[in-house]
Amino acid sequence: MHSDRVRDVDISGIRKMFECAGEDAINLGLGEPDFDTPSHIKEAAIRALNEGHTHYTPSMGIPELREAICEKLRRENGIDAEPSEVIVTPGAKHAIFEAVTTLVDEGDEVILIGPAWVTYEACVRYAGGKAVYVNTSPEEGYIPYDVGEYITPKTKLVILNSPCNPSGAVYPPEVIREIAELSIDHGFFVLSDEIYEKIIYEGEHLSAGSIAPERTITVNGFSKSYAMTGWRLGYAAAPQHIIKAMLKVQSHSVSHPTSFVQWAGVEALKGSQQCVEDMRKEFERRRDILMEGLRDIGIECPIPDGAFYVFVPTERAGGDDVAMRLLQEALVSVTPGSAFGKAYKNYIRISYAVSTDKLMEAIKRMEGML
Ligand SMILES: Cc1ncc(COP(=O)(O)O)c(C=O)c1O
């Protein structure tokens, strides 16, 4: 009854767990900052509503926001994009969907670095492509040192995500540089998902688009840096021919992101960035509390250098069903590692985008089970 394309895509493992959790459970499953959106950003949206920005906008997004994105990319990422090389999307997720459906044909190979965020494989499958995992391990800090070995003539796209969801790894600049240079040599594209770019504690962020602009689609958004998950605002920067093709997908599906939300995006990028730094510092504090708590209950795993997740090997605790047991027996909801690639069934992802009280209570509840 349903199309093969949709039948082959599973619903997100993260959502499944979230939907199973009862009210008493502490939710360390979702990747959502618990902060409110900074007030100057909310006020910009209210102002836009009052000024009548309630109509259709250009499908690419309003020029003011595309200009602000170009300035940001130039200033912070070394990417020299024109507004015609930027598309504003309803969330980074839709930018990824548009880019993958634009580039990937039936049978094309797409390299994902495991553990990889669930949506990448879903988009690749939807487009008819084949996901090829380059799996990283805690021993190597979840850094992909050998992507080159997986490239074949069928490789169309490599998806990079640094800082990484779920491992929190920040890839060293030389690793990013090597992959970007490979894209030039072999003629594949790189989708660089930089949504956690502002949440780095150790290490340096390098944008692949600053090295291989002709081969890179840089994706970013407002959800994580500005606590704007519900607003649905993201963007992609890429060579114009790719943006033009993505625009076809966007204009025939969602048209464009919500008009007044785009004005909030202008304020987020042009206004004070103190809120971003304040949230980053608070995430760092929470990370340290969680890591200390995990160490105290005998759990060893790499210290994440970015994002707000810890990816924990759970072999000793019995592997695959640990997430379900934690939920049922300890009332702590985490995400099963299998959501991030088949190789990770003996892992769980813990999100520390929650208050320190909740984190400490969760550690207490998990003691003994892990
Ligand atoms: C790695 C990664 N990319 C993209 C997104 C999607 O962000 P948005 O809310 O902008 O669609 C998420 C959200 O969890 C994510 O973890």
The ligand as a Tripos MOL2 file, in Angstrom:
@<TRIPOS>MOLECULE
LIG
   16    16     1     0     0
SMALL
NO_CHARGES

@<TRIPOS>ATOM
      1 C1         23.5200   16.5920   13.8000 C.3       1 LIG1
      2 C2         22.2310   17.3000   13.6480 C.ar      1 LIG1
      3 N1         21.9820   17.9380   12.4950 N.ar      1 LIG1
      4 C3         20.8250   18.5860   12.2920 C.ar      1 LIG1
      5 C4         19.8450   18.6100   13.2710 C.ar      1 LIG1
      6 C5         18.5400   19.2850   12.9610 C.3       1 LIG1
      7 O1         18.4630   20.5510   13.4160 O.3       1 LIG1
      8 P1         17.1750   21.4590   13.1120 P.3       1 LIG1
      9 O2         16.4180   21.5500   14.3910 O.co2     1 LIG1
     10 O3         17.7690   22.7710   12.6750 O.co2     1 LIG1
     11 O4         16.4080   20.8170   12.0250 O.co2     1 LIG1
     12 C6         20.0590   17.9600   14.4810 C.ar      1 LIG1
     13 C7         19.0090   17.9400   15.5130 C.2       1 LIG1
     14 O5         18.9870   17.1560   16.4320 O.2       1 LIG1
     15 C8         21.2970   17.2970   14.6800 C.ar      1 LIG1
     16 O6         21.5670   16.6730   15.8340 O.3       1 LIG1
@<TRIPOS>BOND
     1     1     2 1
     2     2     3 ar
     3     2    15 ar
     4     3     4 ar
     5     4     5 ar
     6     5     6 1
     7     5    12 ar
     8     6     7 1
     9     7     8 1
    10     8     9 2
    11     8    10 1
    12     8    11 1
    13    12    13 1
    14    12    15 ar
    15    13    14 2
    16    15    16 1
@<TRIPOS>SUBSTRUCTURE
     1 LIG1         1 GROUP 0 **** ****
